[in-house]
Amino acid sequence: MKDKVFWTLMIIDGILVYLWFKFLDKIQKY
């Protein structure tokens, strides 16, 4: 159970970081 929660958090964290960098990339273009 603990491992499942850990991996879920890792995946969510990865998605958030990915979206954040995409967002920053959009800002820098303007």
DSSP file (Angstrom, degrees, kcal/mol; ACC not computed):
  #  RESIDUE AA STRUCTURE BP1 BP2  ACC     N-H-->O    O-->H-N    N-H-->O    O-->H-N    TCO  KAPPA ALPHA  PHI   PSI    X-CA   Y-CA   Z-CA
    1    1 A M     >        0   0    0      0, 0.0     4,-2.0     0, 0.0     5,-0.2   0.000 360.0 360.0 360.0 -45.8    0.0    0.0    0.0
    2    2 A K  H  >  +     0   0    0      1,-0.2     4,-2.4     2,-0.2     5,-0.1   0.905 360.0  51.5 -60.5 -41.7    2.8    2.4    0.9
    3    3 A D  H  > S+     0   0    0      1,-0.2     4,-2.7     2,-0.2    -1,-0.2   0.889 107.1  53.5 -62.7 -39.1    4.6    1.8   -2.3
    4    4 A K  H  > S+     0   0    0      1,-0.2     4,-2.2     2,-0.2    -1,-0.2   0.921 110.3  46.5 -62.9 -43.7    1.4    2.5   -4.3
    5    5 A V  H  X S+     0   0    0     -4,-2.0     4,-2.4     2,-0.2    -1,-0.2   0.913 111.8  52.5 -63.3 -42.9    0.9    5.8   -2.7
    6    6 A F  H  X S+     0   0    0     -4,-2.4     4,-2.3     1,-0.2    -2,-0.2   0.932 111.4  44.8 -59.3 -48.4    4.6    6.7   -3.2
    7    7 A W  H  X S+     0   0    0     -4,-2.7     4,-2.5     2,-0.2    -1,-0.2   0.869 110.9  54.2 -67.1 -35.8    4.4    5.9   -6.9
    8    8 A T  H  X S+     0   0    0     -4,-2.2     4,-2.5    -5,-0.2    -1,-0.2   0.925 110.6  46.6 -62.4 -43.2    1.2    7.8   -7.3
    9    9 A L  H  X S+     0   0    0     -4,-2.4     4,-2.8     2,-0.2    -2,-0.2   0.896 111.0  52.3 -64.5 -40.3    2.8   10.9   -5.7
   10   10 A M  H  X S+     0   0    0     -4,-2.3     4,-2.3     2,-0.2    -2,-0.2   0.915 111.5  46.5 -61.3 -43.5    5.9   10.5   -8.0
   11   11 A I  H  X S+     0   0    0     -4,-2.5     4,-2.3     2,-0.2    -2,-0.2   0.929 113.7  47.5 -65.6 -45.8    3.7   10.3  -11.1
   12   12 A I  H  X S+     0   0    0     -4,-2.5     4,-2.5     1,-0.2    -2,-0.2   0.917 112.4  50.5 -60.9 -43.7    1.6   13.4  -10.0
   13   13 A D  H  X S+     0   0    0     -4,-2.8     4,-2.4     1,-0.2    -1,-0.2   0.904 109.7  50.7 -61.2 -42.5    4.8   15.3   -9.2
   14   14 A G  H  X S+     0   0    0     -4,-2.3     4,-2.3     2,-0.2    -1,-0.2   0.901 110.7  48.7 -62.5 -41.8    6.2   14.4  -12.6
   15   15 A I  H  X S+     0   0    0     -4,-2.3     4,-2.8     2,-0.2    -2,-0.2   0.921 111.3  49.8 -65.0 -43.8    3.1   15.6  -14.3
   16   16 A L  H  X S+     0   0    0     -4,-2.5     4,-2.4     2,-0.2    -2,-0.2   0.912 111.7  47.9 -62.0 -43.1    3.1   18.9  -12.4
   17   17 A V  H  X S+     0   0    0     -4,-2.4     4,-2.4     2,-0.2    -1,-0.2   0.917 112.2  50.3 -63.0 -43.3    6.7   19.6  -13.2
   18   18 A Y  H  X S+     0   0    0     -4,-2.3     4,-2.0     1,-0.2    -2,-0.2   0.931 112.9  45.4 -60.1 -47.6    6.1   18.8  -16.9
   19   19 A L  H  X S+     0   0    0     -4,-2.8     4,-2.3     1,-0.2    -1,-0.2   0.885 111.5  53.7 -64.5 -38.7    3.1   21.2  -17.0
   20   20 A W  H  X S+     0   0    0     -4,-2.4     4,-2.5     2,-0.2    -2,-0.2   0.912 109.9  46.4 -62.1 -44.6    5.1   23.9  -15.1
   21   21 A F  H  X S+     0   0    0     -4,-2.4     4,-2.2     2,-0.2    -1,-0.2   0.872 111.7  51.5 -68.3 -35.4    8.0   23.8  -17.6
   22   22 A K  H  X S+     0   0    0     -4,-2.0     4,-1.8    -5,-0.2    -2,-0.2   0.910 110.7  49.8 -62.8 -41.6    5.5   23.9  -20.5
   23   23 A F  H  X S+     0   0    0     -4,-2.3     4,-1.9     2,-0.2    -2,-0.2   0.914 110.9  48.0 -62.9 -45.9    3.9   26.9  -18.8
   24   24 A L  H  X S+     0   0    0     -4,-2.5     4,-2.3     1,-0.2    -1,-0.2   0.888 109.0  54.4 -63.0 -39.3    7.3   28.7  -18.4
   25   25 A D  H  X S+     0   0    0     -4,-2.2     4,-1.0     1,-0.2    -1,-0.2   0.886 107.2  50.9 -61.9 -39.4    8.2   27.9  -22.0
   26   26 A K  H  X S+     0   0    0     -4,-1.8     4,-0.7     1,-0.2     3,-0.4   0.908 109.8  50.0 -64.1 -42.9    4.9   29.6  -23.2
   27   27 A I  H >< S+     0   0    0     -4,-1.9     3,-1.0     1,-0.2    -2,-0.2   0.912 106.5  54.9 -62.7 -44.1    5.7   32.7  -21.1
   28   28 A Q  H 3< S+     0   0    0     -4,-2.3    -1,-0.2     1,-0.2    -2,-0.2   0.755  98.4  63.8 -65.0 -24.2    9.2   33.1  -22.4
   29   29 A K  H 3<        0   0    0     -4,-1.0    -1,-0.2    -3,-0.4    -2,-0.2   0.813 360.0 360.0 -70.2 -28.7    8.0   33.1  -26.0
   30   30 A Y    <<        0   0    0     -3,-1.0    -1,-0.2    -4,-0.7    -2,-0.2   0.481 360.0 360.0 -82.0 360.0    6.1   36.3  -25.5
